[in-house]
Amino acid sequence: METENIKYHPPTNTYIVRRGSYFEDDIVIQGNLLTGSNVNFWGSLYVSGELEMGKCNNVKSSVIANSALVGPNCHVGENIEVNYDLLVLDNTIIENEATSYGNMKIRPGCSINYARSEGLLEIVGKAEIKKVESGTKVIVRTE
């Protein structure tokens, strides 16, 4: 799967998406995914490896990945679910549920409807999280 907007790096099994790209359908990546800034996914995003989203990315539906770093000022229209660690950077909005089967770290300015982590949930600074699953270990600290 290599187009003008997606390049493949075989030694690391990583797909790299150019900044400003958009995709109308659901995207399934068998490997790692690294996106530039201002990338729009109008469907869902499925990544079998690590996901690193650049700043100002927009996913209209859900995100499923092995582990994820969500860049600043991103927007996820539904859920994000990762098998290991999830890092959500500043001012990101997740409309519904953020689920991590490892640790989750949420930076200042983020807005999440529901957070669930089997490991630690670390909240840094002022973040809006409407609900946290019962039994989740939470650490709250200033920057």
N, CA, C and O atoms as CSV, one atom per row, in Angstrom:
chain,resi,resn,atom,element,x,y,z
A,1,MET,N,N,0.846,-1.183,0.000
A,1,MET,CA,C,0.000,0.000,0.000
A,1,MET,C,C,0.884,1.236,0.000
A,1,MET,O,O,1.198,1.771,1.063
A,2,GLU,N,N,1.277,1.682,-1.144
A,2,GLU,CA,C,2.098,2.882,-1.239
A,2,GLU,C,C,1.499,3.775,-2.314
A,2,GLU,O,O,1.396,3.392,-3.479
A,3,THR,N,N,1.114,4.953,-1.904
A,3,THR,CA,C,0.539,5.926,-2.825
A,3,THR,C,C,1.378,7.189,-2.748
A,3,THR,O,O,2.425,7.208,-2.101
A,4,GLU,N,N,0.920,8.235,-3.403
A,4,GLU,CA,C,1.664,9.493,-3.328
A,4,GLU,C,C,1.595,10.102,-1.932
A,4,GLU,O,O,2.461,10.898,-1.567
A,5,ASN,N,N,0.569,9.739,-1.133
A,5,ASN,CA,C,0.428,10.276,0.218
A,5,ASN,C,C,0.994,9.365,1.301
A,5,ASN,O,O,1.204,9.805,2.431
A,6,ILE,N,N,1.243,8.104,0.969
A,6,ILE,CA,C,1.772,7.146,1.940
A,6,ILE,C,C,3.051,6.530,1.392
A,6,ILE,O,O,3.078,6.015,0.275
A,7,LYS,N,N,4.099,6.589,2.184
A,7,LYS,CA,C,5.367,5.949,1.838
A,7,LYS,C,C,5.642,4.839,2.844
A,7,LYS,O,O,5.218,4.911,3.998
A,8,TYR,N,N,6.358,3.812,2.392
A,8,TYR,CA,C,6.658,2.669,3.245
A,8,TYR,C,C,8.153,2.599,3.513
A,8,TYR,O,O,8.960,2.755,2.596
A,9,HIS,N,N,8.524,2.363,4.774
A,9,HIS,CA,C,9.917,2.208,5.180
A,9,HIS,C,C,10.105,0.758,5.647
A,9,HIS,O,O,9.812,0.437,6.799
A,10,PRO,N,N,10.601,-0.130,4.746
A,10,PRO,CA,C,10.676,-1.569,5.048
A,10,PRO,C,C,11.480,-1.960,6.290
A,10,PRO,O,O,11.037,-2.845,7.022
A,11,PRO,N,N,12.655,-1.342,6.571
A,11,PRO,CA,C,13.417,-1.811,7.736
A,11,PRO,C,C,12.659,-1.706,9.065
A,11,PRO,O,O,12.890,-2.500,9.976
A,12,THR,N,N,11.758,-0.729,9.172
A,12,THR,CA,C,11.010,-0.553,10.418
A,12,THR,C,C,9.542,-0.946,10.285
A,12,THR,O,O,8.773,-0.818,11.237
A,13,ASN,N,N,9.157,-1.422,9.107
A,13,ASN,CA,C,7.758,-1.774,8.833
A,13,ASN,C,C,6.825,-0.606,9.169
A,13,ASN,O,O,5.784,-0.788,9.800
A,14,THR,N,N,7.216,0.593,8.736
A,14,THR,CA,C,6.483,1.811,9.064
A,14,THR,C,C,5.945,2.482,7.812
A,14,THR,O,O,6.659,2.658,6.825
A,15,TYR,N,N,4.683,2.849,7.871
A,15,TYR,CA,C,4.044,3.637,6.819
A,15,TYR,C,C,4.046,5.085,7.277
A,15,TYR,O,O,3.723,5.382,8.428
A,16,ILE,N,N,4.411,5.986,6.371
A,16,ILE,CA,C,4.523,7.407,6.697
A,16,ILE,C,C,3.543,8.174,5.820
A,16,ILE,O,O,3.579,8.076,4.594
A,17,VAL,N,N,2.662,8.945,6.469
A,17,VAL,CA,C,1.635,9.702,5.760
A,17,VAL,C,C,2.056,11.165,5.683
A,17,VAL,O,O,2.414,11.775,6.691
A,18,ARG,N,N,2.007,11.719,4.473
A,18,ARG,CA,C,2.373,13.122,4.260
A,18,ARG,C,C,1.394,14.050,4.960
A,18,ARG,O,O,0.213,13.735,5.105
A,19,ARG,N,N,1.897,15.189,5.387
A,19,ARG,CA,C,1.028,16.177,6.031
A,19,ARG,C,C,-0.027,16.680,5.047
A,19,ARG,O,O,0.217,16.764,3.844
A,20,GLY,N,N,-1.185,17.007,5.573
A,20,GLY,CA,C,-2.266,17.529,4.754
A,20,GLY,C,C,-3.016,16.484,3.950
A,20,GLY,O,O,-3.880,16.840,3.149
A,21,SER,N,N,-2.715,15.212,4.136
A,21,SER,CA,C,-3.398,14.146,3.389
A,21,SER,C,C,-4.780,13.894,3.971
A,21,SER,O,O,-5.055,14.232,5.122
A,22,TYR,N,N,-5.646,13.295,3.161
A,22,TYR,CA,C,-6.943,12.868,3.673
A,22,TYR,C,C,-7.318,11.537,3.044
A,22,TYR,O,O,-6.925,11.224,1.920
A,23,PHE,N,N,-8.088,10.760,3.799
A,23,PHE,CA,C,-8.503,9.428,3.377
A,23,PHE,C,C,-9.996,9.290,3.627
A,23,PHE,O,O,-10.463,9.519,4.743
A,24,GLU,N,N,-10.749,8.917,2.594
A,24,GLU,CA,C,-12.203,8.851,2.701
A,24,GLU,C,C,-12.701,7.553,3.325
A,24,GLU,O,O,-13.751,7.549,3.967
A,25,ASP,N,N,-11.971,6.449,3.152
A,25,ASP,CA,C,-12.418,5.142,3.634
A,25,ASP,C,C,-11.686,4.762,4.919
A,25,ASP,O,O,-10.764,5.452,5.352
A,26,ASP,N,N,-12.119,3.642,5.524
A,26,ASP,CA,C,-11.396,3.090,6.664
A,26,ASP,C,C,-9.991,2.706,6.213
A,26,ASP,O,O,-9.801,2.237,5.091
A,27,ILE,N,N,-9.017,2.903,7.083
A,27,ILE,CA,C,-7.623,2.587,6.775
A,27,ILE,C,C,-7.162,1.461,7.701
A,27,ILE,O,O,-7.331,1.538,8.918
A,28,VAL,N,N,-6.577,0.412,7.112
A,28,VAL,CA,C,-6.025,-0.709,7.867
A,28,VAL,C,C,-4.539,-0.795,7.535
A,28,VAL,O,O,-4.167,-0.953,6.373
A,29,ILE,N,N,-3.695,-0.690,8.552
A,29,ILE,CA,C,-2.239,-0.721,8.381
A,29,ILE,C,C,-1.689,-1.941,9.107
A,29,ILE,O,O,-1.885,-2.088,10.314
A,30,GLN,N,N,-1.004,-2.816,8.380
A,30,GLN,CA,C,-0.323,-3.964,8.977
A,30,GLN,C,C,1.124,-3.559,9.221
A,30,GLN,O,O,2.003,-3.843,8.407
A,31,GLY,N,N,1.362,-2.901,10.336
A,31,GLY,CA,C,2.679,-2.375,10.671
A,31,GLY,C,C,2.506,-1.132,11.517
A,31,GLY,O,O,1.485,-0.959,12.183
A,32,ASN,N,N,3.512,-0.262,11.488
A,32,ASN,CA,C,3.485,0.987,12.244
A,32,ASN,C,C,3.015,2.117,11.342
A,32,ASN,O,O,3.138,2.038,10.120
A,33,LEU,N,N,2.477,3.172,11.949
A,33,LEU,CA,C,2.006,4.320,11.181
A,33,LEU,C,C,2.477,5.605,11.829
A,33,LEU,O,O,2.321,5.803,13.034
A,34,LEU,N,N,3.053,6.473,11.019
A,34,LEU,CA,C,3.520,7.786,11.443
A,34,LEU,C,C,2.862,8.807,10.533
A,34,LEU,O,O,3.021,8.740,9.314
A,35,THR,N,N,2.121,9.760,11.110
A,35,THR,CA,C,1.426,10.739,10.273
A,35,THR,C,C,2.021,12.126,10.450
A,35,THR,O,O,2.526,12.472,11.518
A,36,GLY,N,N,1.953,12.910,9.391
A,36,GLY,CA,C,2.331,14.307,9.461
A,36,GLY,C,C,1.199,15.118,10.072
A,36,GLY,O,O,0.225,14.553,10.569
A,37,SER,N,N,1.322,16.425,10.037
A,37,SER,CA,C,0.289,17.286,10.608
A,37,SER,C,C,-0.882,17.456,9.646
A,37,SER,O,O,-0.741,17.289,8.435
A,38,ASN,N,N,-2.030,17.789,10.208
A,38,ASN,CA,C,-3.255,18.079,9.451
A,38,ASN,C,C,-3.686,16.943,8.529
A,38,ASN,O,O,-4.081,17.188,7.389
A,39,VAL,N,N,-3.614,15.714,9.006
A,39,VAL,CA,C,-4.073,14.559,8.236
A,39,VAL,C,C,-5.502,14.230,8.675
A,39,VAL,O,O,-5.799,14.213,9.869
A,40,ASN,N,N,-6.382,13.969,7.707
A,40,ASN,CA,C,-7.783,13.667,7.992
A,40,ASN,C,C,-8.127,12.251,7.562
A,40,ASN,O,O,-7.885,11.855,6.422
A,41,PHE,N,N,-8.694,11.497,8.492
A,41,PHE,CA,C,-9.208,10.159,8.218
A,41,PHE,C,C,-10.720,10.243,8.374
A,41,PHE,O,O,-11.207,10.458,9.484
A,42,TRP,N,N,-11.473,10.079,7.292
A,42,TRP,CA,C,-12.921,10.230,7.349
A,42,TRP,C,C,-13.623,8.966,7.796
A,42,TRP,O,O,-14.838,8.971,7.993
A,43,GLY,N,N,-12.884,7.886,7.961
A,43,GLY,CA,C,-13.425,6.631,8.474
A,43,GLY,C,C,-12.664,6.252,9.732
A,43,GLY,O,O,-12.196,7.120,10.469
A,44,SER,N,N,-12.543,4.951,9.976
A,44,SER,CA,C,-11.799,4.440,11.125
A,44,SER,C,C,-10.343,4.190,10.739
A,44,SER,O,O,-10.000,4.121,9.559
A,45,LEU,N,N,-9.501,4.056,11.754
A,45,LEU,CA,C,-8.077,3.822,11.558
A,45,LEU,C,C,-7.672,2.613,12.393
A,45,LEU,O,O,-7.813,2.625,13.616
A,46,TYR,N,N,-7.167,1.561,11.731
A,46,TYR,CA,C,-6.729,0.341,12.398
A,46,TYR,C,C,-5.241,0.149,12.115
A,46,TYR,O,O,-4.828,0.091,10.957
A,47,VAL,N,N,-4.430,0.049,13.184
A,47,VAL,CA,C,-2.979,-0.091,13.044
A,47,VAL,C,C,-2.535,-1.283,13.889
A,47,VAL,O,O,-2.789,-1.318,15.093
A,48,SER,N,N,-1.871,-2.263,13.263
A,48,SER,CA,C,-1.453,-3.451,14.007
A,48,SER,C,C,-0.217,-3.192,14.865
A,48,SER,O,O,0.074,-3.977,15.768
A,49,GLY,N,N,0.505,-2.124,14.608
A,49,GLY,CA,C,1.708,-1.786,15.365
A,49,GLY,C,C,1.532,-0.493,16.138
A,49,GLY,O,O,0.479,-0.234,16.721
A,50,GLU,N,N,2.591,0.321,16.132
A,50,GLU,CA,C,2.580,1.587,16.853
A,50,GLU,C,C,2.026,2.697,15.969
A,50,GLU,O,O,2.301,2.754,14.770
A,51,LEU,N,N,1.247,3.570,16.576
A,51,LEU,CA,C,0.675,4.719,15.890
A,51,LEU,C,C,1.238,5.988,16.499
A,51,LEU,O,O,1.197,6.166,17.716
A,52,GLU,N,N,1.767,6.878,15.656
A,52,GLU,CA,C,2.199,8.201,16.094
A,52,GLU,C,C,1.514,9.223,15.211
A,52,GLU,O,O,1.866,9.388,14.043
A,53,MET,N,N,0.530,9.908,15.778
A,53,MET,CA,C,-0.228,10.907,15.031
A,53,MET,C,C,0.407,12.275,15.224
A,53,MET,O,O,0.724,12.675,16.344
A,54,GLY,N,N,0.589,12.989,14.114
A,54,GLY,CA,C,1.108,14.344,14.169
A,54,GLY,C,C,0.062,15.307,14.690
A,54,GLY,O,O,-1.069,14.914,14.977
A,55,LYS,N,N,0.438,16.566,14.812
A,55,LYS,CA,C,-0.496,17.548,15.358
A,55,LYS,C,C,-1.649,17.829,14.395
A,55,LYS,O,O,-1.511,17.726,13.176
A,56,CYS,N,N,-2.773,18.182,14.975
A,56,CYS,CA,C,-3.982,18.589,14.243
A,56,CYS,C,C,-4.528,17.505,13.321
A,56,CYS,O,O,-5.096,17.820,12.276
A,57,ASN,N,N,-4.368,16.239,13.685
A,57,ASN,CA,C,-4.978,15.150,12.916
A,57,ASN,C,C,-6.441,15.006,13.315
A,57,ASN,O,O,-6.831,15.365,14.426
A,58,ASN,N,N,-7.243,14.480,12.400
A,58,ASN,CA,C,-8.667,14.318,12.639
A,58,ASN,C,C,-9.092,12.930,12.166
A,58,ASN,O,O,-8.884,12.569,11.008
A,59,VAL,N,N,-9.690,12.156,13.073
A,59,VAL,CA,C,-10.238,10.847,12.724
A,59,VAL,C,C,-11.731,10.911,13.022
A,59,VAL,O,O,-12.121,11.087,14.176
A,60,LYS,N,N,-12.562,10.773,12.009
A,60,LYS,CA,C,-14.012,10.916,12.186
A,60,LYS,C,C,-14.625,9.772,12.981
A,60,LYS,O,O,-15.648,9.963,13.640
A,61,SER,N,N,-14.025,8.595,12.933
A,61,SER,CA,C,-14.595,7.426,13.599
A,61,SER,C,C,-13.630,6.949,14.687
A,61,SER,O,O,-13.117,7.773,15.444
A,62,SER,N,N,-13.373,5.658,14.784
A,62,SER,CA,C,-12.567,5.078,15.860
A,62,SER,C,C,-11.122,4.821,15.447
A,62,SER,O,O,-10.795,4.752,14.263
A,63,VAL,N,N,-10.263,4.683,16.467
A,63,VAL,CA,C,-8.853,4.344,16.280
A,63,VAL,C,C,-8.563,3.094,17.105
A,63,VAL,O,O,-8.894,3.036,18.289
A,64,ILE,N,N,-7.942,2.093,16.476
A,64,ILE,CA,C,-7.497,0.892,17.183
A,64,ILE,C,C,-6.040,0.668,16.805
A,64,ILE,O,O,-5.695,0.631,15.624
A,65,ALA,N,N,-5.175,0.516,17.828
A,65,ALA,CA,C,-3.740,0.343,17.574
A,65,ALA,C,C,-3.122,-0.501,18.683
A,65,ALA,O,O,-3.746,-0.750,19.715
A,66,ASN,N,N,-1.891,-0.935,18.452
A,66,ASN,CA,C,-1.152,-1.678,19.459
A,66,ASN,C,C,-0.718,-0.741,20.583
A,66,ASN,O,O,-0.897,-1.053,21.760
A,67,SER,N,N,-0.148,0.403,20.221
A,67,SER,CA,C,0.162,1.486,21.150
A,67,SER,C,C,0.031,2.779,20.361
A,67,SER,O,O,0.112,2.770,19.132
A,68,ALA,N,N,-0.171,3.895,21.063
A,68,ALA,CA,C,-0.421,5.135,20.327
A,68,ALA,C,C,0.101,6.357,21.060
A,68,ALA,O,O,0.062,6.446,22.287
A,69,LEU,N,N,0.589,7.291,20.262
A,69,LEU,CA,C,0.907,8.639,20.691
A,69,LEU,C,C,0.029,9.546,19.833
A,69,LEU,O,O,0.174,9.582,18.611
A,70,VAL,N,N,-0.871,10.269,20.468
A,70,VAL,CA,C,-1.778,11.154,19.750
A,70,VAL,C,C,-1.259,12.572,19.924
A,70,VAL,O,O,-1.212,13.091,21.039
A,71,GLY,N,N,-0.871,13.194,18.822
A,71,GLY,CA,C,-0.269,14.518,18.851
A,71,GLY,C,C,-1.203,15.597,19.355
A,71,GLY,O,O,-2.394,15.350,19.544
A,72,PRO,N,N,-0.673,16.800,19.578
A,72,PRO,CA,C,-1.492,17.896,20.095
A,72,PRO,C,C,-2.554,18.348,19.100
A,72,PRO,O,O,-2.379,18.262,17.885
A,73,ASN,N,N,-3.663,18.833,19.657
A,73,ASN,CA,C,-4.769,19.404,18.878
A,73,ASN,C,C,-5.400,18.418,17.906
A,73,ASN,O,O,-5.901,18.821,16.856
A,74,CYS,N,N,-5.382,17.137,18.241
A,74,CYS,CA,C,-6.034,16.124,17.406
A,74,CYS,C,C,-7.484,15.947,17.838
A,74,CYS,O,O,-7.889,16.390,18.913
A,75,HIS,N,N,-8.249,15.294,16.985
A,75,HIS,CA,C,-9.656,15.032,17.279
A,75,HIS,C,C,-9.998,13.615,16.835
A,75,HIS,O,O,-9.757,13.237,15.689
A,76,VAL,N,N,-10.564,12.835,17.757
A,76,VAL,CA,C,-11.043,11.487,17.447
A,76,VAL,C,C,-12.549,11.502,17.672
A,76,VAL,O,O,-13.012,11.761,18.783
A,77,GLY,N,N,-13.313,11.225,16.619
A,77,GLY,CA,C,-14.763,11.349,16.664
A,77,GLY,C,C,-15.476,10.305,17.495
A,77,GLY,O,O,-16.598,10.545,17.940
A,78,GLU,N,N,-14.865,9.158,17.718
A,78,GLU,CA,C,-15.511,8.114,18.517
A,78,GLU,C,C,-14.540,7.614,19.580
A,78,GLU,O,O,-14.199,8.366,20.493
A,79,ASN,N,N,-14.082,6.360,19.485
A,79,ASN,CA,C,-13.241,5.730,20.504
A,79,ASN,C,C,-11.804,5.596,20.036
A,79,ASN,O,O,-11.508,5.610,18.841
A,80,ILE,N,N,-10.910,5.465,21.027
A,80,ILE,CA,C,-9.540,5.051,20.743
A,80,ILE,C,C,-9.233,3.900,21.694
A,80,ILE,O,O,-9.476,3.992,22.897
A,81,GLU,N,N,-8.696,2.812,21.138
A,81,GLU,CA,C,-8.398,1.621,21.934
A,81,GLU,C,C,-7.007,1.128,21.572
A,81,GLU,O,O,-6.698,0.913,20.400
A,82,VAL,N,N,-6.156,0.950,22.605
A,82,VAL,CA,C,-4.796,0.462,22.366
A,82,VAL,C,C,-4.507,-0.719,23.289
A,82,VAL,O,O,-5.020,-0.792,24.405
A,83,ASN,N,N,-3.680,-1.640,22.805
A,83,ASN,CA,C,-3.328,-2.828,23.582
A,83,ASN,C,C,-2.279,-2.544,24.645
A,83,ASN,O,O,-2.220,-3.249,25.653
A,84,TYR,N,N,-1.459,-1.534,24.443
A,84,TYR,CA,C,-0.404,-1.217,25.396
A,84,TYR,C,C,-0.564,0.226,25.854
A,84,TYR,O,O,-1.635,0.583,26.346
A,85,ASP,N,N,0.448,1.065,25.715
A,85,ASP,CA,C,0.412,2.416,26.269
A,85,ASP,C,C,-0.208,3.425,25.313
A,85,ASP,O,O,-0.089,3.319,24.092
A,86,LEU,N,N,-0.877,4.414,25.916
A,86,LEU,CA,C,-1.511,5.501,25.173
A,86,LEU,C,C,-1.055,6.822,25.767
A,86,LEU,O,O,-1.177,7.045,26.971
A,87,LEU,N,N,-0.527,7.702,24.917
A,87,LEU,CA,C,-0.133,9.050,25.316
A,87,LEU,C,C,-0.954,10.030,24.499
A,87,LEU,O,O,-0.892,10.031,23.270
A,88,VAL,N,N,-1.728,10.869,25.191
A,88,VAL,CA,C,-2.586,11.851,24.533
A,88,VAL,C,C,-2.016,13.229,24.849
A,88,VAL,O,O,-2.016,13.661,26.002
A,89,LEU,N,N,-1.525,13.919,23.808
A,89,LEU,CA,C,-0.878,15.211,24.017
A,89,LEU,C,C,-1.885,16.357,24.063
A,89,LEU,O,O,-3.078,16.165,23.827
A,90,ASP,N,N,-1.390,17.535,24.367
A,90,ASP,CA,C,-2.171,18.721,24.704
A,90,ASP,C,C,-3.310,19.041,23.734
A,90,ASP,O,O,-3.169,18.945,22.515
A,91,ASN,N,N,-4.447,19.425,24.328
A,91,ASN,CA,C,-5.619,19.951,23.614
A,91,ASN,C,C,-6.240,18.972,22.625
A,91,ASN,O,O,-6.837,19.392,21.634
A,92,THR,N,N,-6.109,17.700,22.875
A,92,THR,CA,C,-6.729,16.685,22.020
A,92,THR,C,C,-8.132,16.372,22.533
A,92,THR,O,O,-8.372,16.349,23.740
A,93,ILE,N,N,-9.046,16.134,21.609
A,93,ILE,CA,C,-10.424,15.798,21.964
A,93,ILE,C,C,-10.712,14.366,21.517
A,93,ILE,O,O,-10.511,14.014,20.354
A,94,ILE,N,N,-11.183,13.550,22.453
A,94,ILE,CA,C,-11.665,12.207,22.145
A,94,ILE,C,C,-13.137,12.201,22.537
A,94,ILE,O,O,-13.471,12.261,23.720
A,95,GLU,N,N,-14.006,12.129,21.548
A,95,GLU,CA,C,-15.440,12.315,21.765
A,95,GLU,C,C,-16.070,11.264,22.672
A,95,GLU,O,O,-17.013,11.570,23.401
A,96,ASN,N,N,-15.572,10.043,22.641
A,96,ASN,CA,C,-16.225,8.997,23.412
A,96,ASN,C,C,-15.238,8.369,24.392
A,96,ASN,O,O,-14.921,8.984,25.411
A,97,GLU,N,N,-14.749,7.176,24.116
A,97,GLU,CA,C,-13.987,6.406,25.087
A,97,GLU,C,C,-12.526,6.247,24.692
A,97,GLU,O,O,-12.206,5.981,23.534
A,98,ALA,N,N,-11.636,6.414,25.683
A,98,ALA,CA,C,-10.211,6.132,25.508
A,98,ALA,C,C,-9.885,4.919,26.372
A,98,ALA,O,O,-10.036,4.965,27.592
A,99,THR,N,N,-9.439,3.834,25.739
A,99,THR,CA,C,-9.154,2.586,26.450
A,99,THR,C,C,-7.712,2.178,26.205
A,99,THR,O,O,-7.247,2.131,25.066
A,100,SER,N,N,-7.007,1.880,27.304
A,100,SER,CA,C,-5.632,1.408,27.211
A,100,SER,C,C,-5.498,0.163,28.079
A,100,SER,O,O,-5.896,0.160,29.244
A,101,TYR,N,N,-4.934,-0.893,27.500
A,101,TYR,CA,C,-4.693,-2.105,28.272
A,101,TYR,C,C,-3.298,-2.077,28.893
A,101,TYR,O,O,-2.829,-3.075,29.440
A,102,GLY,N,N,-2.648,-0.933,28.803
A,102,GLY,CA,C,-1.380,-0.652,29.466
A,102,GLY,C,C,-1.575,0.614,30.279
A,102,GLY,O,O,-2.587,0.764,30.964
A,103,ASN,N,N,-0.610,1.530,30.210
A,103,ASN,CA,C,-0.701,2.810,30.904
A,103,ASN,C,C,-1.230,3.882,29.965
A,103,ASN,O,O,-1.081,3.791,28.747
A,104,MET,N,N,-1.854,4.903,30.556
A,104,MET,CA,C,-2.368,6.024,29.773
A,104,MET,C,C,-1.907,7.324,30.427
A,104,MET,O,O,-1.979,7.483,31.646
A,105,LYS,N,N,-1.433,8.245,29.595
A,105,LYS,CA,C,-1.027,9.561,30.088
A,105,LYS,C,C,-1.781,10.611,29.289
A,105,LYS,O,O,-1.791,10.582,28.059
A,106,ILE,N,N,-2.413,11.541,30.002
A,106,ILE,CA,C,-3.211,12.585,29.367
A,106,ILE,C,C,-2.630,13.934,29.753
A,106,ILE,O,O,-2.449,14.230,30.935
A,107,ARG,N,N,-2.342,14.745,28.753
A,107,ARG,CA,C,-1.708,16.050,28.946
A,107,ARG,C,C,-2.758,17.159,29.068
A,107,ARG,O,O,-3.941,16.918,28.828
A,108,PRO,N,N,-2.331,18.371,29.440
A,108,PRO,CA,C,-3.274,19.471,29.685
A,108,PRO,C,C,-4.126,19.839,28.472
A,108,PRO,O,O,-3.693,19.739,27.324
A,109,GLY,N,N,-5.348,20.265,28.768
A,109,GLY,CA,C,-6.249,20.762,27.737
A,109,GLY,C,C,-7.015,19.689,27.001
A,109,GLY,O,O,-7.830,20.009,26.136
A,110,CYS,N,N,-6.782,18.416,27.316
A,110,CYS,CA,C,-7.482,17.328,26.624
A,110,CYS,C,C,-8.909,17.202,27.135
A,110,CYS,O,O,-9.212,17.541,28.279
A,111,SER,N,N,-9.767,16.712,26.270
A,111,SER,CA,C,-11.159,16.468,26.629
A,111,SER,C,C,-11.516,15.042,26.209
A,111,SER,O,O,-11.450,14.691,25.031
A,112,ILE,N,N,-11.895,14.227,27.200
A,112,ILE,CA,C,-12.228,12.824,26.958
A,112,ILE,C,C,-13.520,12.516,27.705
A,112,ILE,O,O,-13.670,12.883,28.870
A,113,ASN,N,N,-14.443,11.850,27.043
A,113,ASN,CA,C,-15.716,11.518,27.673
A,113,ASN,C,C,-15.550,10.425,28.733
A,113,ASN,O,O,-16.107,10.534,29.826
A,114,TYR,N,N,-14.785,9.370,28.417
A,114,TYR,CA,C,-14.647,8.235,29.327
A,114,TYR,C,C,-13.243,7.660,29.177
A,114,TYR,O,O,-12.805,7.381,28.061
A,115,ALA,N,N,-12.532,7.480,30.291
A,115,ALA,CA,C,-11.171,6.941,30.254
A,115,ALA,C,C,-11.113,5.633,31.036
A,115,ALA,O,O,-11.664,5.512,32.130
A,116,ARG,N,N,-10.424,4.654,30.439
A,116,ARG,CA,C,-10.265,3.351,31.077
A,116,ARG,C,C,-8.851,2.863,30.807
A,116,ARG,O,O,-8.407,2.827,29.660
A,117,SER,N,N,-8.138,2.485,31.882
A,117,SER,CA,C,-6.770,1.996,31.739
A,117,SER,C,C,-6.560,0.828,32.696
A,117,SER,O,O,-6.923,0.907,33.870
A,118,GLU,N,N,-5.975,-0.252,32.193
A,118,GLU,CA,C,-5.665,-1.383,33.070
A,118,GLU,C,C,-4.396,-1.126,33.872
A,118,GLU,O,O,-4.190,-1.739,34.920
A,119,GLY,N,N,-3.545,-0.226,33.390
A,119,GLY,CA,C,-2.359,0.176,34.131
A,119,GLY,C,C,-2.663,1.467,34.872
A,119,GLY,O,O,-3.744,1.628,35.437
A,120,LEU,N,N,-1.708,2.383,34.868
A,120,LEU,CA,C,-1.891,3.683,35.501
A,120,LEU,C,C,-2.517,4.677,34.531
A,120,LEU,O,O,-2.213,4.671,33.338
A,121,LEU,N,N,-3.386,5.522,35.049
A,121,LEU,CA,C,-3.925,6.653,34.302
A,121,LEU,C,C,-3.300,7.893,34.911
A,121,LEU,O,O,-3.611,8.255,36.046
A,122,GLU,N,N,-2.417,8.550,34.162
A,122,GLU,CA,C,-1.734,9.742,34.657
A,122,GLU,C,C,-2.314,10.963,33.961
A,122,GLU,O,O,-2.316,11.054,32.733
A,123,ILE,N,N,-2.807,11.901,34.768
A,123,ILE,CA,C,-3.379,13.134,34.242
A,123,ILE,C,C,-2.446,14.267,34.631
A,123,ILE,O,O,-2.180,14.488,35.813
A,124,VAL,N,N,-1.950,14.986,33.628
A,124,VAL,CA,C,-1.009,16.076,33.859
A,124,VAL,C,C,-1.722,17.393,33.582
A,124,VAL,O,O,-2.264,17.589,32.494
A,125,GLY,N,N,-1.726,18.295,34.558
A,125,GLY,CA,C,-2.357,19.598,34.355
A,125,GLY,C,C,-3.869,19.487,34.325
A,125,GLY,O,O,-4.449,18.526,34.832
A,126,LYS,N,N,-4.495,20.486,33.724
A,126,LYS,CA,C,-5.957,20.550,33.689
A,126,LYS,C,C,-6.481,19.875,32.427
A,126,LYS,O,O,-6.303,20.379,31.318
A,127,ALA,N,N,-7.123,18.741,32.610
A,127,ALA,CA,C,-7.735,18.004,31.506
A,127,ALA,C,C,-9.174,17.693,31.893
A,127,ALA,O,O,-9.472,17.464,33.065
A,128,GLU,N,N,-10.053,17.685,30.918
A,128,GLU,CA,C,-11.460,17.395,31.179
A,128,GLU,C,C,-11.745,15.934,30.839
A,128,GLU,O,O,-11.773,15.543,29.672
A,129,ILE,N,N,-11.953,15.144,31.882
A,129,ILE,CA,C,-12.312,13.738,31.715
A,129,ILE,C,C,-13.623,13.548,32.463
A,129,ILE,O,O,-13.662,13.641,33.689
A,130,LYS,N,N,-14.688,13.284,31.732
A,130,LYS,CA,C,-16.012,13.230,32.355
A,130,LYS,C,C,-16.186,12.021,33.256
A,130,LYS,O,O,-16.774,12.136,34.331
A,131,LYS,N,N,-15.684,10.856,32.838
A,131,LYS,CA,C,-15.829,9.640,33.641
A,131,LYS,C,C,-14.541,8.829,33.564
A,131,LYS,O,O,-13.888,8.769,32.522
A,132,VAL,N,N,-14.189,8.205,34.692
A,132,VAL,CA,C,-13.056,7.283,34.754
A,132,VAL,C,C,-13.598,5.961,35.279
A,132,VAL,O,O,-14.349,5.934,36.254
A,133,GLU,N,N,-13.215,4.866,34.629
A,133,GLU,CA,C,-13.719,3.557,35.057
A,133,GLU,C,C,-13.344,3.274,36.504
A,133,GLU,O,O,-12.221,3.545,36.931
A,134,SER,N,N,-14.280,2.736,37.239
A,134,SER,CA,C,-14.071,2.374,38.626
A,134,SER,C,C,-12.910,1.385,38.742
A,134,SER,O,O,-12.803,0.450,37.948
A,135,GLY,N,N,-12.049,1.594,39.727
A,135,GLY,CA,C,-10.917,0.703,39.945
A,135,GLY,C,C,-9.657,1.094,39.201
A,135,GLY,O,O,-8.615,0.463,39.382
A,136,THR,N,N,-9.728,2.128,38.364
A,136,THR,CA,C,-8.547,2.591,37.629
A,136,THR,C,C,-7.622,3.345,38.577
A,136,THR,O,O,-8.075,4.210,39.326
A,137,LYS,N,N,-6.339,3.028,38.551
A,137,LYS,CA,C,-5.356,3.735,39.370
A,137,LYS,C,C,-5.039,5.059,38.687
A,137,LYS,O,O,-4.586,5.083,37.543
A,138,VAL,N,N,-5.281,6.170,39.401
A,138,VAL,CA,C,-5.136,7.499,38.810
A,138,VAL,C,C,-4.058,8.284,39.544
A,138,VAL,O,O,-4.017,8.315,40.774
A,139,ILE,N,N,-3.185,8.919,38.762
A,139,ILE,CA,C,-2.195,9.854,39.290
A,139,ILE,C,C,-2.485,11.200,38.655
A,139,ILE,O,O,-2.552,11.314,37.431
A,140,VAL,N,N,-2.659,12.231,39.494
A,140,VAL,CA,C,-2.907,13.578,38.989
A,140,VAL,C,C,-1.764,14.457,39.461
A,140,VAL,O,O,-1.420,14.464,40.643
A,141,ARG,N,N,-1.175,15.203,38.524
A,141,ARG,CA,C,-0.078,16.098,38.902
A,141,ARG,C,C,-0.082,17.340,38.026
A,141,ARG,O,O,-0.639,17.349,36.927
A,142,THR,N,N,0.553,18.389,38.540
A,142,THR,CA,C,0.701,19.604,37.744
A,142,THR,C,C,1.847,19.400,36.772
A,142,THR,O,O,2.584,18.417,36.856
A,143,GLU,N,N,1.985,20.325,35.861
A,143,GLU,CA,C,3.057,20.203,34.870
A,143,GLU,C,C,4.378,20.326,35.550
A,143,GLU,O,O,5.418,20.251,34.895
